[in-house]
Amino acid sequence: MTDKTIAAPLAAALAAKGYASLTSVQQAVLESDAEGRDMLVSAQTGSGKTVAFGLAIAPQLLDGDTLPDASAPLGLAIAPTRELALQVAAELGWLYAHAGARIATCVGGMDYRNERRALDRGAHIVVGTPGRLRDHIERGSLDLSGLRVAVLDEADEMLDLGFRDDLEFILQAAPAERRTLMFSATVPPAIEHLAGTFQRDARRIVAQGESRQHGDIEYRAFNVAARDREPAIFNILRLHEAQTAIIFCKTRANVGYLLARMANRGFKAVALSGELSQQERTHALQALRDGRAQVCVATDVAARGIDLPGLELVIHADLPTNPDTLLHRSGRTGRAGAKGISALIVLPSEVRKAQMLLKRARVDAEWGPAPSADDVRARDDTRMLEHPALQSASDDDAALAASLLDRFGAERLAQAFVSLWRAERPAPEELTVVQDRAPAAARERPPFGEAVWFRLSVGHTGRAEARWLLPKICEGGGITRDAIGAIRVRQDETFVQIAAAQAGRFGQRMELEPDLTMQRIEGEPDLDRAPPSGERRPPRDRADGDRKTPAPRAETQDQAPAKVKKPRWTAEERAAKQARPERDGARPDKPGGFRAKPGKPAGAKDRGKFAAPARGGKPRKGDR
């Protein structure tokens, strides 16, 4: 590096790492008007901000080109999670290696005694998480009286995780004349308030990335039916076969459910959620780093601060709650000049929400259907033909190859190779073609171009659904699923899009099966027309699991005579009962009457509805 503003030991470290130039955020913190000032920096994940603040704090740490002996730390870096804190310590370790820096870490989940011994030996820079740093300060093992500069990395995430009180406690324990740098992907009002409290005349820096989408990330939005959420995710994973992929879910329950589905289909996946212990979390991350797993299913909180090498694909199984979360998630891919993909799974009911989310995040996404099983198979075939084993032959196995060829023949060997290739990969999923709630652009232009509408003679009343109709249409016209666009099921009919190039296979009218016809229509159907008032689906027979169809109601009295209420007593029964001699307490006006309880006068009953009236009270019902 030839930049004169960079200290010699740091420039040597950058050159040894292969740095030919600095990123935008690294250049911004070295500007002359930022020298020695507090800074509030907006920088996305993967923009090189760790090296940026490592360069920015050098004037406060170095005496010339070396670090002085320090009984107390000179620099402090605070990160929200254990993984991020360890990454920051590793980055600062090689950056300040030529200066002889001693770096100590104070993070949750590690041995407290080892951390205390490292602090007692003396450290120029301390990197830690808010809770553990506060614990060391309260116990007296961390002395911040000599602190010259403090850095808050991912400040917005620390506030989201509820570390505000810990941050205030730590900064209040440091000298007031220190320099304070705050790095954050976004700057919400809470960050501005924190900066106003602990910074003086801070320089505001907006690095490239906050104002526009990351140039190395390709955003894609897939509109899928609710039943196809998991199959669409599986097909996206299979289509790209990324070295490492991460799937974001809203809740721990969603993480566990999706992980179980993936394990059943043969994916090598691990989970990161709040219910895991630190040891389980470490094992999961190690499996991703050494290649034993390729997919990580995680919640937003559990995935904060992790850095996965070779992360090429980010899938949002559940839509992010806000644009900042979308950028945080997506920013884990597309680093260091590598390309990445951020894929959003959008249900029909979430299309509007997804559009607003992308608009507020100021990113452009390519909308389209999720990859079909045929798309995945075609990509698999391409990869197979490009396999290195087929491009270059090895002489080491020439004898064995000749023996196999003589024994089985070329055709059987080729079939065996294809079978072995496909057996190593999960089978692609068949998807339902449903695009009712796709964005307007997707409704106007089907994925295959121009289309022709057909009307089918069955709808909800015939229990029609897209999954049932799809194979019948394909079989009737001899076409594949790729030639079929939207399928719109209505009350008594269904409309389907067929690619214009394949529409001629159906002619003007075709009978797919008895009582199921398919007829071509001109133009587009009125799909927004509401059903007639009072139109309801007819009830099904009990044999199909529903209520039995009621008998039709008669329209005239002749067809259905009115029901005659059967009297409770016949005339003969009533005359016979009234002819009996009256008993004590019997009531002639009621057949059978009742008998008074022994020892009580007739017509009296304690606390009953025929009880005698209270003195001076209103007569009760039985005495009227």
C-alpha positions, 0 to 999 in steps of 0.5 A: 500500500502506498497511502501515506496516511496509513502507518507503516506496520499496517501498510505492510500487513495490508500488502501481505494480505494482497490489498491492492486498493481500499474500499470506499468505507476504508478510504472515507475514514482516512480523509483529512477532515475525519482525522482524530474526530468521532465518527458515525459510519453507515456501512453494509456487512461485507464492505470492509468496515473492520479493517476500516476502523482498524486503520482509523484508530491507529493514530490513537494507538501507535506511538510512531510505528510501535505500540507502547507498553500499556498496563491498561487497554488503549483501544476497545471494540464492542460487537453484538455476538461472540462470533462477530467479536472473535472475527473482529479480534482475528482481523485486528490481530493480523492488521496490527501484527507488525506493530506487536499488538496484544489483543484480548477477547472478552465474550460470553461462552468462554472461560472467564478465568482465561480472559482475566489472565489475558487482561492481567498480562496486559492488552493493547486492544480488548474486543468483547460483547457488551454483557461480558465486558460489563461483567469484567468491569464490575469485577475489577478485571478490566480497567478502562481508565487509560482508554484512548478510543472505543469502537461500537461495531454493528451498533444497531444490532446491539440496540436491537438485542437490548444491550443499550444499558450495557453500552451506556455503562461501559462508555461511562466507565471510560475517560470522557476525552476518548475518541468514539467510533460507531459503525452501523448498517443503518442509523435509526433514531435510537442510534442517533440518540446514542451517538448524541450522548457519547460522541462530540462533533461526530463526522457522519459518513455514508459509505457506498451500500446504504444508499443503494443495493449491493452491486454484487447481490442479485435479488430475486422474488419467487411467487409461490402457492402456500403449499409450495413454500418448502418445495420451492426452497428445495428447488432453489437450493438444488438449482444453484447448488451453492457452496454455502447457503443460509435460509432465514425463518422468523421463529425457532419453530419454523427453523426446526420444521424446515430442518426436519423437512430438509433432512428427510430429503437428504440435504446436508443442513444445520440449524442456528436458533436461540434454543441451542447451547454455545457448544451446539452452535459452535459445532454447527458453524464448524460443520458449515466451514469444513464442508460437512454441511452446505445449508444453514437454517437460522433465525435473524437473532441467531445468525447475527455476527456469523461470517460463513465462507463462500456464502453464495445464496440467501433465501428468505423463507419468511419475509423480513419485517423491515428493509433494514433486516432485508439488507442485513440478511442479504449482505452476508453474500456477495462479499469481496467481489464474489457474486451472491443471490438473495431469494425471497419466497413470496406467497400470494397474500404477501405480494404487496408486502414484498413489493413495498419491502423492496421499494423501501430498501431501494433494491430491484428484484427480478420476479418470476416463478420458482424453479420447476422440477424440469428446470432443476433436472436440466441444470443437473444435466448441464453440470454433469456434462461439464464434470471435470472427470469427463473433461480430462482423463487420468492415466492412473485408472486407464486399465480399470476403465478399459476393463469396465468398458469391455465388461459392461459396454459404453452404454451401460457405463454411461447409464451407471454414471448418470444414476450415480450422479443423480443418487447423490442429490435430492430429487427435485420437487413438483410445484403447483402452477399458481400465479393468481396474486403475482405482481401486475408485470408477471400477470401481463407477461407469462414466463414463456412469452405470449399466451392463449387463454382456454376455458375448462368446463369445471370449477369449484363446483366440480372440485377442480384445483390446479394440481388435479388439472395440470396433468390432464392438460399436459396429457391431453395436449402432449405438452410439458408443464413449462408451456402452462401459465396461470390456472384460475379456478372459478365457481363453475369454470376454470381458465388456463394460459397455454403458450402460443406456440403450443396452443394449436395442439388443443385446437378450438375445443378438446375433450380431456375426459368425459364431462371435462372439455377445454375450449379456446377463447378470444382475448382475456377472461374477466378474472376480476368479476365477482361471482353472482350474489348468493352463489354457493358451492353445493354440499357434497355427499356424506361419502366424500366426508361432507354433510349429506345433501338436503332434500329439496324444499317443496314449493306448494302446500299440495306437495308438502302438507303442513305438519300437524302437532300431535296433542300431548293427551288424547280426549279419552285420556284427559276425560279419564284422568279428570274423572278420578277423585281429587287427591290432596293437593291435586290440580284438576286443571292439570292432568295428573296434578301434583301431590303436596309434601307430607306435613305441609298444606296443599299448594305450599312448597318451600322456595318453589315457584308455587310457594305461599306469598311472603307476609305483605309481599306480592302473590307468587305465580302459583297463588294467583 
